[in-house]
Amino acid sequence: MEIEKPASDVIKAVTGAMEWLDSHRVKNCRVEFYMNSDGKPDRRIVEDLNAGDLWGRFYDLDTELPFFCDRDGIKKQTLAEIGYERRTGYNWYTDAPREIFELYPAWKTKWVK
């Protein structure tokens, strides 16, 4: 979106990316940091109707849902299913696209006809 005079294929790519991001938001949950029963810092996903949108780090191409995995690469559906080292040592969710959604309306008005 920083290209001064984007070609039509760039406009199409940006529009498609925004549509994909919009349809793959993870809503009503947040990552909670807590101390587990071993006294170690840990992470879990909790329902929070006031939480901002998140996006998964990785998405399964068949289900289009976020997935998680240990170093063995076997896909798991929830953060709770993976081991401590990968659960706490990796950021499985991000809110980075929020910033793009703030910029997109002005860009769309300018370039999408």
C-alpha positions in Angstrom: 0.0 0.0 0.0 3.0 2.3 0.0 3.5 2.1 -3.8 2.8 5.6 -5.1 1.0 4.5 -8.3 0.1 0.9 -7.9 -0.5 -1.2 -11.0 -3.9 -3.0 -11.3 -2.4 -6.3 -10.3 -1.0 -4.7 -7.1 -4.4 -3.2 -6.3 -6.0 -6.6 -6.9 -3.4 -8.2 -4.6 -3.9 -5.7 -1.8 -7.7 -6.0 -2.0 -7.5 -9.8 -2.0 -5.1 -9.8 1.0 -7.4 -7.4 3.0 -10.4 -9.6 2.2 -8.5 -12.7 3.4 -7.3 -11.0 6.6 -10.8 -9.8 7.3 -12.4 -13.2 6.9 -9.7 -15.0 9.0 -9.8 -12.8 12.1 -9.8 -14.7 15.5 -12.4 -13.0 17.6 -13.4 -12.9 21.2 -10.2 -14.4 22.6 -6.9 -13.3 23.9 -3.6 -14.8 24.9 -3.3 -14.9 28.7 0.0 -15.1 30.5 -0.1 -17.0 33.8 2.0 -19.1 36.2 1.4 -22.8 35.7 1.3 -25.5 38.4 5.1 -25.9 38.1 5.5 -22.2 38.9 6.6 -21.4 35.4 5.3 -18.6 33.2 2.8 -20.1 30.6 0.3 -19.0 28.0 -3.3 -20.0 27.3 -6.1 -18.8 25.1 -9.1 -17.4 27.0 -12.5 -16.2 25.8 -12.8 -12.4 26.1 -15.7 -10.7 24.4 -13.8 -7.4 24.7 -10.6 -8.6 23.2 -9.3 -7.1 19.9 -9.0 -9.2 16.8 -6.0 -11.6 16.4 -4.7 -13.6 13.5 -3.0 -16.9 13.7 0.7 -17.2 12.9 0.0 -20.2 10.6 -3.2 -21.3 8.9 -4.1 -24.8 7.7 -4.7 -24.5 3.9 -7.5 -27.1 4.0 -9.5 -25.8 7.0 -8.4 -22.2 6.8 -8.1 -22.2 10.6 -5.0 -21.3 12.7 -2.9 -24.3 13.7 -0.1 -25.0 16.2 2.7 -27.5 16.3 5.6 -28.7 18.2 9.0 -29.2 16.6 7.7 -32.5 15.0 5.5 -30.4 12.7 2.3 -32.3 13.5 -0.6 -29.8 13.3 -2.7 -29.3 16.4 -5.9 -27.3 16.7 -5.3 -25.6 20.0 -2.4 -23.9 21.8 -3.1 -26.2 24.8 -2.2 -29.3 22.7 1.4 -28.4 22.2 4.3 -28.7 24.6 5.5 -26.0 27.0 8.6 -25.1 25.1 6.7 -24.2 21.8 3.7 -22.8 23.6 5.7 -20.3 25.5 8.6 -19.8 23.2 6.8 -18.7 20.1 4.2 -16.1 19.2 1.3 -18.1 17.7 -1.0 -15.1 17.4 -0.5 -11.5 16.3 -2.5 -8.3 16.2 -0.2 -6.7 13.6 -2.9 -6.5 10.8 -4.9 -4.0 12.9 -2.6 -1.3 11.8 -3.2 -2.2 8.1 -7.0 -2.0 8.6 -6.6 1.5 9.9 -4.8 2.5 6.7 -6.8 0.5 4.2 -10.0 2.6 3.9 -8.1 5.7 2.6 -6.0 3.6 0.2 -9.1 1.8 -1.1 -10.9 5.1 -1.7 -7.9 6.4 -3.7 -7.2 3.3 -5.8 -10.2 0.9 -5.9 -12.6 2.0 -8.6 
